[in-house]
């Protein structure tokens, strides 16, 4: 007997960034902590017909309190989750860009997160809650080690 799927399947998209800075000890990146204790990268959903790049810039500012400039694209992750109360299976795609801070302060982050902190790449990889976040951080690390151009276009 064939089982009927109870859930409608839909796609969703978000955009965010790997905010980085270089220090005397190496590259550091920003992670955000949810009230549930999960650590990840700042990201969010487009407003209306907002382009993904615009979404990434807005969401990173809101979630971290940092003003940033966008650099090259790091990559896209995808995952599935279920919203049982809505009867939906969601296939989500999240696009990430490298970003550098140009101002602002992590103390000015929104209330969605309980903490916004700088970590060395190694510490961020250990702290990240999800494997997809680790994958994006590793890609960012590779790009940064390869001399990605800064906001002024210089290597």
N, C-alpha and C positions, 0 to 999 in steps of 0.2 A: 504494500500500500504506500502510495506516494504522500510524503508530508508536505503540507502547505507552509511556505515561508511566512511567518507572522510579521516580519519586519520589511518595511520599505527601505530600499537602498538609495542613498543620495551622496553626492560629492560636496566637499567643503574645501575652502582655501583660506590660508592665512599667510602672513609675511612678517619677517622680523630680521634681527641682525645679530652678528657677532661683533660686539663693540670691543675694540682692543686699544691698548697703548703699549709703548715700549718703555721699559725702565732699565735701570742698571743691572737688574737681575734677569732680564728677558721680557718676553711678551706676557702681558696680563690681559684677561678678558672679564667681562661682567656676566655674572649669573644672577637670576632673580629667584627668590624662594616664595612658594605659595603657602597659604595658611596650613595646608596639609603636610608641609615639610618637604615638598619636592623642589629640586633645584633644576633650573633650565635656562633657556635663552629667552629674551624678550621677544614677543610675537603677538599678533592679533589679527582680527578679521577686518576686511575692507568695509569702509562706510560707503554705502551707495555704489556709485560707479567709479570709486577711487581706484587708481592704478596700484598694482602691487608694490611698486617702489615707494609710492606716496604712503601706503599703509605701513610699510616697514619703518619709514622715517617717523611717522606720527606715533606708532605703537612703541617704538624704542624710547622716544622722548617721554611719553606718558608713563611707561612702566619703569624707567630707570631714572628719570629726572635729568638725563644728559642730553644736551644739544649735540647733534652729530652730523657728520658728512658721510655720505654713502660712497663706497668704493665698488669693487667688482662683486659679482654674484659668487657665493660659496657653493650653493647647491640647494636641492629640494629633498625633503624627506616625505614619506607617506606612511600612513598607518590607518588602522580600522578601529572604530569603537562603536558601542551600542548605546543608544538613548532609549532605554526600554519604556520609559514613561511616555515617549513620543512615538514609540513603535518604529524606530529608525536604526538602520545600520549606516554608519557614516564612514566614507572613504575620504580621509583628509590629506591634503597636500600643503606643506608649509615651505615657503621659499625664504632663503636667508642670504643676506648680503654682508660683506665686511663693512664695518663702520668705525670711524674714529671720532672721539669726543672733541668738540670745539668750544664747549662751555657747559654750564649747568652744574648740578650737584646731585649725587645719588640720594641725598637726604630728601630731595624733592620728588621722589617717586610716588606713584599713585597708591591708593589703599588696596589695590588688588593683590599686592605682594607685601610680605612682612619684612623682607630684607632684600637689599640690592648690594652686592659686594664684588670687589675685584679679586680675582684669583690668578695665580700663575696658570699657564695652560695645563701643566701637569696636575695641579690641585683641582682645576676645573673638571678635568677628565675623571678624576676620582670622585668628585662631588656630584656630578651630573646624575640625575635619577634615571634617565632613559638612554638606551643604547643609540637611538637616533640622534640624540643630542651629542653624544660622544662622537658619532660619525661626522657630524657637521663641524665640531671642534677640531677633529683630526684634519679635515679638509682645509679648514681655516689655517691651521698650523702649517700645513704644507704650502699653502699659498703665501703665507707670510714669510716662510723660510726661503721662498723663491724670489723674494724682492718685489712683491706687488706694489704698484704705484700708489703714492699717497694722494690725498685730496687735491694737491696741486699738480698731479700728473708726473711727479718725480719718482723714480724707483727707490 
